[in-house]
Every structure is written in C-alpha cells, then in structure tokens.
C-alpha cells in the first residue's frame, strides 16, 4: 500500500512538473513576439545609441571616427545643452505641479455623487488627451500669437496697451508651454485620480460624516491619506511624461527665440536630423550622447522620486516581515 | 514537449518569413515594376517646384506610357532622406538634401557623367558645376535645376498698397533712412492699417538677410568667411548694423509685430492681403505669390541698404539639383526621364511657372507673370560668384565637415532673432562669441588636417562684387 502510494505520489509529482513546464512553455510562446519586438525596437536602439555616442557620425556610413568621450565632454561644456536641461526641468516640474494638482481638484469635484452631467464634463476634460499634440501646438500658436485671440481680447478690454509676446519672451513662452502641457495631460491625470477616489470605501466617508467631519476635514484626514499610494504613481508618470515635450515645443516655439525654449529632446532632434538648427552638420553621435544623458537624467529623476515616495513603504514592509520572521525584502 | 518545440520552431519560421516579406516590401520603395510598366519614385523638397514637377511628369508620362513617376513632397527633407538612407530605402530620385560628399562616401548617389557630356555641360550657366554641389572630382552627381546665380533676397512691393496711398515706383526706398521715412508715411496715411514691412523668424532667413544687407557695408565677408584674411568671420559691422536696423523697424512700429514669430508662408499671406507694403524674400516667392496666394499686383526692387550702396549674395550657395539613387533598379528609365528633363524641365518647371531662374542657358517658355523677367534681371545682378575653397582644394570638403562638427550653432541667425525679440541686449558680444568659437574650431581643425592650409581660404585676386571665375583659381595655383 505504502509502496503503491509512494509510486502514485511520485507519478503525480512528475505529472505536476510536466504540467507546470507545459504551462511555462506556453507562457514563453505567447511572450515571444513581444520579446522579439522589445529587443528589436527597444533594447537594440538603446544599446546602439550608447555605441554611437562614442563616435563622430552623421548617421550615414560606417562608424569609423571613434572619439571616445569627446561627445560627452563637448556636451557637458555646452551652454546650449545645459540651457535645454534647465528648460526641461522647468517644464517637468511645472507640468507635474500644475497638471497633477489641477487634475486632483477636478477629480474631487467630478467625483461628487450629487453633480449632474459628470460624464459630459469628464469627456470634455479628457478631450485634449486624445487630440494630436502637434495640432494643439499649432492652434495654441494662433491663440497666443502676437495677433492671437488672447492678445486681441486683452487689447479690446483695454487691459494692455500693446500685445504681449507670449511666445517670443523666453519666460512667458516657458510658462505657456507648461500651461498647455498641463492642460493636455489634465484629462489622463484626472482619470487616474478618479480611479483612486472611487477605490476609497464609502463606509469611511459615512463614518467621518457620523463623527461630524466636514468637507475639508474629510479631505484632509480620509481622502488624501488614502490617495497617497496613487499619488506616488501619478506624480512619477507625470514627471516621466514631462521629459517628452518634443511635439509641443517643436510646433509652438520650435525652441526659440535663440534656443531659449529648447528642451533636451528637441536639442537631440536638432543635432540628429536638422543641420540648420545644429552646428551646421548633422551629428548623430553627438545627439546620441545627449540621448544617453537624457536617459540617465530620467533614471535619476525616477530613482530620486521613487526613493522619496516609496522608500518609507519599503522600510515599513521590511520591518513587518522581520517581525513576522519572513524573508527580508 | 516535442510538439511544443515543433510549434515554437514553426512560429519562429513564420515570424522570420513575415519579417523577410516585410523588408522585401520596404526595399521596393526605390521604384517598382508591374503590368502598367515601371514606377519611379521621386521626392521633392522645394514647395515652389511642386506644380512645375507635376506638369513635367504629366507630359513625360504621356510621352512614355511604360514609365510612371510617383512624386512625393517631403516637408522634413533631411529627416526623411537620412531615415531612408539608413534603412536602404531611398527613392529613385530626389531633389538635393544631404551634402553630396556624405552621399558619395557611402556610395548612395549615382554618377551622371553618362548623361552630362562636356557638350551637355556647356549648355548650362557658368557656376553651375562646382565641387560638393553638382560635382565631385569633376564627375557630375546632380542634375542642375536652379541657376547658381539665384536665391539672392530682393524686395517685393505691393502695388495695391502703393495705389491706395498714392505712392509711385519713384518712392521705393534705397537706403535705410529712406525706408524708415516712407514707412512712417505708410503707417500715418493708412491709419496704422498697413505695416511698411512684414518679415519672418527662421534663423536661416535672418542670417541671409543681415549677411546680404551687410555686404553693402562689409563687402569682404559675403557669408561666413573673410576671403581676404582667410578666416571664418561672422562679426562684421555690416551684419551688426543690419540686425540693429531690423530691431529699430520692429521697435518703431514699422515692421508687422507678428514678423518675429511667423514663417515665410504667413509673411507672404500678410503681404498679399495688403497688410504690409513690402516683403523681403528670395526669387522663388514670385511664383508663390502668383499661385499660392493668387496675388498679382506686385513689383520687385533691390533691398534697401544703409547708405543705398549695392549689396550682393554669394552665388552657388546651394546646388539645387536632382540626385539619383545609386542602387536604383531602373536606371534605364531614370536615364530616359533625365534625358527628357534635359530638354524640357527648365522650361516647364522654372520658366512656365515662374518658380525661379533655371540653370540651363537659352531656355524657352512663357513666364506666367510679367514680373518674372524683373526678378531674373535682379538676381543676375545680385548673385555674384565668390571664391569657393573646395574648388581650389577638394580636401576642404572634409575639412569643413570636421570644422563644423566642433560648432554648437551653425551661424548667427538665431542670435539675430533673439536680439530682435529683445532677449539679447548685447548683440556684438553674442556674435563675437560665435565668431571666436568659429575661429578656434577653424584653427584647431587646421592642425588636424595636413592637406588643408589657411592659404586655401585666402584669395588676394578676389575683389568683392567682381565675379570670381575659374581662371582666377588658376592664377593662384
């Protein structure tokens, strides 16, 4: 009996292992296309951009002019590159503060059970998300132009004597870029916040109400603390998406005047493809070096923010596992 | 397990097959062949030639039923051509985009000596054939389109505005002072409805304008080199004063304020609807006004300069030409098209549409607007051949590439825009910085290139405003 049992167990274990292997194999089969796509369109270009960054190369012909760290040296001493980094930082911070904060306010308003026409408002605020950024840039160029709609209104209302150079004053142009970039991303952030708000159990609000909490205390002591994990994700997504401002900047200011609104991604484009806006030559190697630095910049921002927002949770998790005698994370 | 392995192997095989089919399809971008005959692909980057090429292709296809030409307009020509080049996906023909030396280095462009015999070459204007433009090592690599003596900026004036304000051709200003005086009259008499000038903001346009106006003050620097001293030079009195003149116009309300943020197309539209009396631009704009904005009542004159002195532009600044894919599978058909074009292109694409000045001599045709000949006359007068160091020493082509690789900006155009918009207060200091960077890069590169010397950039037998001919190079050899 015990012998049979033993054989039976061994056989069923073997079957289980085969089944597990089969399952794993199927998983790999279904993952294979995505893995191929990832290696061809993501991993390979990333690796090659590191390779190109060590060469003086126009993007055509063999890689035969090895310059070592020359491109990096030139970049790190280039005022134009540093200016583009500063503009990018302003844009990233601006769109995150304005876009994420504004979307939260909007989501709280639109989450009100008593509000009529919520679906309509949500659709309206989401509309810019699905509009092509290049088209937004062109239309906003007309709205904020010297003779644009905004200046015309201000002039007719006698609020200004002469048109405001929204797009040709570097400070104002960066502000306009931030405002439009935030407005463009408002809808998607609003959806994220709504998802977070709707995951908060109603019972908590009812308890707070019974305890006599008003709107502001409920917001401060119930809603915001419970939204913290969601906030970390939304802010991180907003920071990272702020790095890709290319289409808006290209169509709205094209980095001008005199490269004052040139972001890092536009800087890379100008040197990789446009000899007129680069140094007079297309320099794929130089642009690749800038791309590598932009990648590192993104990585550093993500790490800093990740450490700041998730660090405490990780420490807490480690502590609780240690107390339970679990494996350290 | 075996079944799974077989399945995986089949899946991989299918994927490989699919990807192979895909690349086959992509490779066929350089022309194709089917029941209707051969289709050649052709990319055009010049908006002013769009209509002319359509007419030419229509005529060609009617006479050659077995050959079709699929023309595509390329709004981002450099990006598109470089991408196609790196993917091995070039069209059969394209209008010049990437520098010739770079294309020859990777064997991407076809030698056209078979078509351009000495006799055929002789049919083109002097200055058409130059190194790294239409030729390399004296072999032809580009089918010349526009005349080398073109692209100089001129002044268009709106005759409707002139009539409305009671102005005549005698009032056309020649000096900056006269321009400002007339400008004030235009503003006053129109009640502020008409601006004297509308301009546009791309850096290249601003650099061209100040460089050209500047030659009236500093003629020894036609573009970015001083051919007397043999050094790069962008800081000249002429350029600085010209940029200051532009800013004065804007600050004094004599330039349409939107000029600092619009492109040439919008500037042409502003001029055409009578919101500005003058427009500064190149020879190709005549056709654009006539066709795109359907405005015919305009005339042309030279740009105003500081004291009304003459100015000039370095001829042959751009080799406007058709280049052929060295890997084209339909060379015979391409050759047929180019031979047909030799007979008809310059007449159909340039003269009949008024798109500019053709490179070929004695071309027939009927210009669509009467001002065409006025433009032609002005361009011939203003675009003057200057020394081209690459003609003297072909090693200069590689040298220039290496030298320019060391630069952060290609010129002073964006600084001029920054100054006009009020974002740069010390114009001289900004230009001086670029000037110094250019000189440093130039001398640093000279140390790296033993085959090139500063002498290749010094032309003692050159006199500004006097055309620099091939014989002049021989005098120095």
Interface residues (C-beta under 8 A of the other chain):
Chain A: X21 X22 X25 X26 X29 X32 X33 X36 X56 X58 X59 X60 X61 X74 X78 X79 X80 X141 X145 X146 X147 X163 X165 X167 X168 X169 X170 X256 X257 X258 X259 X260 X273 X274 X275 X276 X277 X278 X279 X280 X281 X282 X283 X286
Chain B: X1 X4 X7 X8 X11 X12 X15 X76 X78 X79 X82 X85 X86 X98 X102 X103 X105 X106 X108 X201 X203 X204 X257 X258 X260 X261 X262 X401 X404 X405 X406 X407 X408 X409 X410 X411 X414 X415 X417 X418 X421 X422 X423 X424
